[in-house]
Amino acid sequence: MARLYPFRALRYDPARVNMTDVVTQPYDKISPAMQDAYYAASPYNLIRVILGKHLPGDNDTENVYTRAAATLNDFRKEGILKEESEPALYGYSQTYKVPGTEEVRERRGFIALAQLSDYADKVVYRHEQTFPKHKSDRLSLFKATRAYCEQIYMLYSDPTFTAEKIIFADGAAPELEITDEYDVIHRVWKLTDPALIQKVLATMEDKWLLIADGHHRYETSTTYMFERAAELGVDPKAAPKTTPEGLPAPAFPEQAMMMTFVNADAPGITILPTHRVAFGLPDFSGHAFADKAEKFFTVEEIHATPDGHLPGAPGLLQHLNETPGIAFIAATRDGDFLLTPKPEAIAPLLAHLSPRQQQLDVVQLHKVVLENLLGLNEEKVRAGNNVRYLREATEALQQVGSGNADVAFLIKPVTLEQMKEVSLNLEVMPQKSTDFYPKLLSGLAMYTLD
């Protein structure tokens, strides 16, 4: 069963800070330039905790993690961050334009704690692989700060929309509204009525939970939970405690993690593609690659328009999206090529995978193109020495044009139904297979383990 809990969140005091200046995008979406901008925005920006700067001379006793812990403690001592006086659930909505369109959507969910468990327990499901070095970094941060400052984005299914009807019932104005650097409007409401909280928790008990964003943090938190259970001599699956308000609480603090829960049956969910660029390929040639690819794909070179203009990222994506079925574009300095698979030719390379996996664009790209044509097996890809992942097709093409990459692969997005089908059957896709948009802001609420 899925066990959810309200909590007394640690939150910024809006009387002391401009909230827009202190919140951030998730740590793994922050570029060096964004990191600098966050540092400059406010001395209280959360960047100093979730993704601080490494400094010359860092050692075991003075480093990015010890500074994060000290910073968080200072923010609390100064009253910049304050713990709420009563347990709550937090309604959370995001209003945004779908990138590349004028369509406006709203995604609604709520923030709560959820009990951590192994994937083998079949309560929480994953959908993609992870990078070991990212988990090591987050574990060091969690141990130093003893706080979860960022949310995991969890999907669940409820066609009756019970939780939403309770949390967003009265049409009250949000207590917090922020517009981020992508013009996404984030709104937060607080639910403290114990009876209503119990109703929300009860409706979630029989739900599966599927990680949309935050695999590294979830797996790291689960590892930390088992470590602490062993140290404390407690059962990691121990039954909840009860708060003075009569509400459930984790048996021990590390047993739970802060998450945002979004109903997969509700409108407003957007999944973008994550494009790949490959670099460091010896003697790479676009035409030689295209010739080699013809064994497995129908290869169409995409030529300039009659007036001599190259299609660019928008034109290439339009061409890709207008191509039915599985397809991707290989953009090289020698030319751009549309690849559509020859089913009989690629079948032997995918034979060890389930039919669900075989029909995913991203799986065919990894198994047939990266692994077979370019010699980048799963181990090399996971090491991160030859492949980068980018949301923006324009940036991917720029990296090829500047010589920072040999080839960019533009792909179509995975659908929500494909992701659910793979995940709920205990399978995983390659890392960075999905890009849920927009991201959950970090700094709206925090869960401290003290």
SVG drawing of the C-alpha trace seen along z (x, -y; Angstrom):
<svg xmlns="http://www.w3.org/2000/svg" viewBox="-16 -41 60 53">
<polyline fill="none" stroke="black" stroke-width="0.4" points="0.0,0.0 1.1,-3.6 1.6,-5.4 1.4,-9.1 1.9,-11.6 1.3,-15.3 4.3,-17.2 5.4,-20.4 7.4,-21.8 10.4,-24.1 9.6,-27.1 11.0,-30.4 9.5,-33.4 8.1,-35.6 8.3,-38.6 12.1,-38.2 12.8,-37.3 11.5,-37.8 10.4,-34.2 11.2,-34.5 14.8,-35.2 15.3,-32.1 13.7,-29.2 15.4,-27.2 14.9,-24.6 15.8,-21.0 19.6,-20.4 20.0,-18.2 18.5,-20.9 20.8,-23.7 23.6,-24.7 26.7,-26.5 25.3,-29.8 22.0,-29.2 24.0,-28.4 25.8,-31.7 22.5,-33.5 21.0,-31.9 24.0,-32.8 23.7,-36.4 19.9,-36.6 20.0,-36.4 22.3,-35.4 19.5,-33.2 18.9,-31.4 18.6,-27.6 21.3,-26.9 23.8,-27.2 22.3,-24.1 21.2,-21.9 24.1,-22.6 26.8,-24.7 30.1,-25.5 33.2,-23.4 36.2,-25.4 40.0,-25.0 41.3,-23.4 38.1,-21.4 38.8,-18.5 37.0,-16.0 36.1,-18.6 35.4,-21.6 33.6,-20.9 30.4,-21.6 28.4,-19.3 29.6,-20.8 29.0,-24.3 25.4,-23.2 24.7,-22.0 26.1,-25.1 24.1,-27.3 20.9,-25.6 21.5,-25.9 22.3,-29.6 19.1,-30.2 17.1,-28.6 18.9,-30.5 18.2,-33.8 14.5,-32.9 14.8,-33.0 13.5,-29.4 10.8,-28.6 9.1,-25.3 5.3,-25.3 3.4,-25.0 1.1,-22.2 1.1,-19.2 -0.2,-20.0 -0.6,-18.9 0.2,-21.5 -1.8,-21.9 0.5,-22.8 -0.4,-23.9 1.7,-25.0 0.3,-27.0 2.5,-27.0 2.8,-27.1 3.8,-23.9 7.2,-24.7 7.1,-25.5 3.4,-26.2 0.8,-28.7 -1.1,-26.0 -1.6,-26.8 -2.0,-23.9 -2.3,-23.6 -0.9,-20.7 -2.2,-20.1 -0.9,-18.0 -0.1,-18.1 3.0,-17.9 3.2,-15.3 5.6,-12.8 5.5,-9.1 7.0,-6.1 10.0,-4.8 10.2,-1.2 12.2,1.1 11.0,1.4 10.5,5.1 7.7,4.2 5.6,3.1 4.4,-0.1 6.7,-2.5 7.7,-1.9 10.6,-3.4 10.7,-4.0 14.3,-4.7 17.9,-3.8 20.1,-6.0 23.7,-7.2 25.7,-5.9 27.7,-9.1 24.6,-11.2 23.3,-9.0 26.6,-9.2 26.5,-13.0 22.9,-13.2 23.6,-10.7 26.5,-12.9 24.3,-15.9 21.4,-14.2 23.8,-12.9 25.3,-16.3 22.2,-18.4 19.7,-15.9 17.1,-17.6 15.2,-17.0 14.9,-20.3 13.7,-19.1 10.6,-17.1 10.2,-13.9 7.5,-14.0 5.2,-11.0 2.4,-9.9 -0.7,-7.9 -4.0,-7.0 -7.4,-8.1 -10.1,-8.7 -12.4,-9.9 -10.1,-12.9 -10.8,-12.5 -7.7,-14.2 -8.0,-17.1 -11.6,-17.7 -10.6,-17.9 -7.5,-20.0 -8.8,-22.5 -12.4,-22.4 -13.1,-25.9 -11.6,-28.0 -9.5,-29.9 -6.7,-32.1 -3.2,-30.5 -1.0,-31.5 2.0,-31.7 2.4,-32.5 5.7,-32.6 6.6,-33.0 9.9,-31.3 12.5,-31.9 10.5,-29.9 7.3,-32.0 5.7,-29.1 3.3,-30.2 3.6,-28.2 0.8,-28.4 0.7,-26.8 -2.2,-26.2 -2.0,-24.7 -4.5,-22.1 -4.4,-21.7 -7.8,-20.3 -7.0,-16.8 -10.3,-15.3 -9.7,-16.4 -6.1,-15.3 -7.2,-11.8 -9.5,-11.6 -6.7,-12.4 -4.4,-9.8 -7.1,-7.2 -7.8,-7.6 -4.1,-7.2 -3.6,-3.9 -4.5,-1.6 -2.6,-3.6 0.6,-2.6 3.2,-5.4 5.3,-5.9 8.4,-8.1 8.2,-10.7 11.2,-12.8 13.6,-12.1 14.8,-8.6 18.3,-9.4 16.8,-11.1 14.3,-8.4 16.9,-5.6 19.4,-7.6 16.7,-8.3 15.8,-4.6 19.4,-3.7 19.7,-6.2 16.5,-4.9 17.9,-1.3 21.2,-2.6 19.5,-4.6 17.1,-1.7 20.1,0.5 21.8,-2.1 18.7,-2.7 17.8,1.0 14.3,0.5 12.3,2.3 12.4,0.2 8.7,1.2 7.6,0.3 4.0,-0.9 3.4,-4.7 3.4,-6.7 0.5,-9.1 0.9,-12.8 -0.9,-14.8 -3.4,-15.8 -4.3,-12.1 -2.5,-12.0 -0.1,-9.4 3.7,-10.1 6.7,-8.0 8.0,-5.5 11.4,-7.3 12.3,-10.4 14.3,-8.7 11.5,-6.3 9.8,-9.0 10.6,-11.5 8.9,-14.6 7.1,-14.2 4.6,-15.9 1.7,-13.7 0.1,-14.2 -2.9,-12.3 -1.9,-10.6 -5.6,-10.7 -5.8,-14.5 -5.0,-17.0 -1.9,-19.1 0.9,-16.5 3.5,-17.2 6.4,-15.0 9.1,-16.5 11.8,-14.5 15.4,-14.4 17.7,-14.6 21.1,-13.0 24.5,-14.2 27.4,-11.9 31.0,-13.1 34.5,-11.8 33.9,-9.4 37.1,-8.6 37.2,-9.6 33.4,-10.2 31.9,-11.0 28.3,-11.8 28.2,-10.2 30.0,-7.1 27.5,-6.8 24.6,-7.2 26.0,-4.5 26.5,-2.1 23.0,-2.9 21.4,-1.7 21.8,1.9 19.1,1.2 17.3,-1.9 15.8,-3.6 18.0,-6.7 16.8,-10.0 19.1,-12.9 17.3,-16.1 18.3,-18.8 18.2,-22.5 15.0,-24.2 15.1,-25.5 16.1,-28.9 19.2,-27.4 18.0,-27.5 18.8,-24.6 15.8,-23.5 17.3,-24.2 15.9,-22.8 12.2,-23.8 12.3,-22.4 14.0,-19.2 11.6,-18.6 8.6,-19.3 10.0,-16.8 10.5,-14.2 7.1,-14.7 5.4,-14.4 7.1,-11.0 4.7,-8.3 5.9,-5.6 9.4,-5.2 12.0,-7.6 14.8,-9.9 17.1,-12.4 20.9,-12.2 22.3,-15.7 26.0,-15.9 28.4,-18.4 28.1,-16.5 24.3,-16.7 21.1,-15.7 19.5,-12.3 16.1,-10.9 16.3,-7.3 13.2,-5.0 13.8,-1.4 13.7,1.7 11.8,4.0 13.3,7.3 16.9,6.0 16.7,4.6 14.7,7.5 17.7,9.6 19.3,6.7 16.1,6.3 15.1,9.9 16.2,10.0 13.8,7.1 10.0,7.3 7.6,6.2 6.9,3.1 10.6,2.1 11.1,2.9 8.4,0.3 10.1,-2.6 12.0,-5.1 14.5,-5.7 15.3,-2.0 15.9,-1.5 18.2,-4.6 20.2,-3.2 20.3,0.5 20.7,0.2 22.3,-3.2 24.4,-4.0 25.4,-0.4 25.6,1.3 26.5,-1.4 28.6,-3.6 30.0,-1.0 28.7,-2.8 27.4,0.0 25.3,-0.5 28.3,-0.8 29.9,-3.5 26.7,-5.4 26.1,-5.2 29.7,-6.4 28.7,-9.7 31.9,-10.0 30.4,-10.0 26.7,-11.0 25.0,-14.2 21.3,-14.8 19.6,-18.0 16.0,-19.3 16.6,-21.9 17.2,-20.7 18.7,-24.0 21.4,-23.5 22.1,-20.0 22.6,-21.3 24.9,-24.1 27.1,-21.5 27.5,-19.7 28.2,-22.8 30.8,-24.1 32.6,-20.8 31.7,-20.0 29.7,-16.9 30.0,-14.6 26.3,-13.9 23.0,-14.9 20.1,-12.5 16.7,-14.3 13.9,-12.0 10.2,-12.0 8.9,-12.1 7.8,-8.9 4.1,-8.9 2.6,-8.7 0.9,-5.4 4.2,-3.9 5.9,-4.9 3.1,-3.4 3.1,-0.2 6.9,0.3 7.0,-0.8 4.1,1.2 5.5,4.3 8.7,3.8 10.8,2.8 13.0,-0.3 13.9,-2.5 17.3,-4.1 18.3,-6.9 16.9,-10.4 14.1,-8.8 11.6,-11.4 11.5,-15.1 8.4,-16.0 7.7,-19.7 7.6,-22.0 9.9,-21.0 8.9,-21.2 10.4,-24.2 12.9,-23.6 12.4,-25.7 8.6,-25.8 8.7,-23.3 11.4,-21.2 11.4,-18.2 14.0,-18.2 14.9,-14.9 15.3,-16.5"/>
</svg>
